[in-house]
Every structure is written in structure tokens, then in C-alpha cells.
Amino acid sequence: MNAELLTYSRSKGLFAGVDLDGTSVSQNKEDTQVFFGAPHRFESVLKGNVAVPEGAVPFVRTVARYFVESKNRK
């Protein structure tokens, strides 16, 4: 129970943290090409099928470290 926000409900049914306000997420293909040096599909980048650019290595290492730490706490 390390969450920043906890809720409790006695109701039955489906609960989802979804906001249907019409917002969408899309890939900026030009920025992707500049950052990675070649055009890559978002799916390939997110699945780790594309090498991490040098400028993103510290960020990815930090995220990976916290991911592993959180998995080990369970």
C-alpha cells in the first residue's frame, strides 16, 4: 500500500481510470526520426526493439532501476 492515493468502494461493477474527453496520443514522426536518427514506428520504440539513443540512456536506466525495485518489494 505505497500508493499516493488510495480509494475504497463497496460497490460492484467495472471500475476504470479512463477519461473519454476526446484526447488522443499520437507519434510525432519527425521528432522520432531526429531523436533516433531513423524513422521507427512507436510500437517498435515502446517494445524496446529499437536501441536507446545515447541521450536517453540515463532516463531509461533510472526507470529500469525503479521498476526492478518495485517488483522486488512484492
C-alpha positions in Angstrom: 0.0 0.0 0.0 2.6 2.6 -1.2 0.2 4.4 -3.5 -0.1 8.1 -3.2 -3.9 7.9 -3.5 -6.0 5.0 -2.2 -9.7 4.6 -2.6 -12.2 2.1 -1.2 -15.6 1.2 -2.6 -18.3 -1.3 -1.6 -20.0 -1.1 -5.0 -19.9 -3.9 -7.5 -19.2 -3.4 -11.2 -16.5 -2.3 -13.5 -14.1 0.5 -12.5 -11.6 2.1 -14.8 -9.5 5.2 -14.7 -10.5 6.4 -18.1 -11.4 9.9 -19.3 -13.3 10.0 -22.5 -12.8 13.6 -23.4 -11.5 13.0 -27.0 -7.8 13.3 -26.2 -5.5 11.1 -28.2 -1.9 10.2 -28.2 0.0 10.2 -31.5 3.5 9.9 -32.7 5.4 12.9 -34.0 7.3 11.1 -36.8 9.6 14.0 -37.5 10.8 14.2 -33.9 11.2 10.4 -33.7 13.4 10.5 -36.8 15.5 13.3 -35.3 15.9 11.6 -31.9 16.5 8.1 -33.2 18.3 9.0 -36.4 15.8 7.0 -38.5 12.1 6.6 -38.8 10.7 4.0 -36.4 7.2 3.0 -35.5 6.1 4.0 -32.0 5.3 0.3 -31.3 8.9 -0.7 -32.0 10.3 2.0 -29.8 7.9 1.2 -26.9 8.5 -2.5 -27.1 12.3 -2.0 -26.9 13.0 -3.2 -30.4 15.0 0.0 -31.2 18.3 0.8 -29.5 18.1 3.5 -26.8 19.6 6.8 -28.1 22.6 8.0 -26.1 20.8 11.0 -24.7 18.0 8.8 -23.2 20.3 6.2 -21.5 20.3 7.8 -18.0 16.5 8.1 -18.1 15.9 4.5 -19.2 18.4 3.2 -16.6 16.6 5.1 -13.8 13.2 3.8 -14.9 14.6 0.3 -15.1 16.1 0.5 -11.6 12.9 1.7 -10.0 10.9 -1.0 -12.0 13.1 -3.7 -10.6 13.0 -2.3 -7.1 9.2 -2.2 -7.2 9.0 -5.8 -8.5 11.3 -7.0 -5.7 9.1 -5.4 -3.0 6.1 -7.6 -3.8 
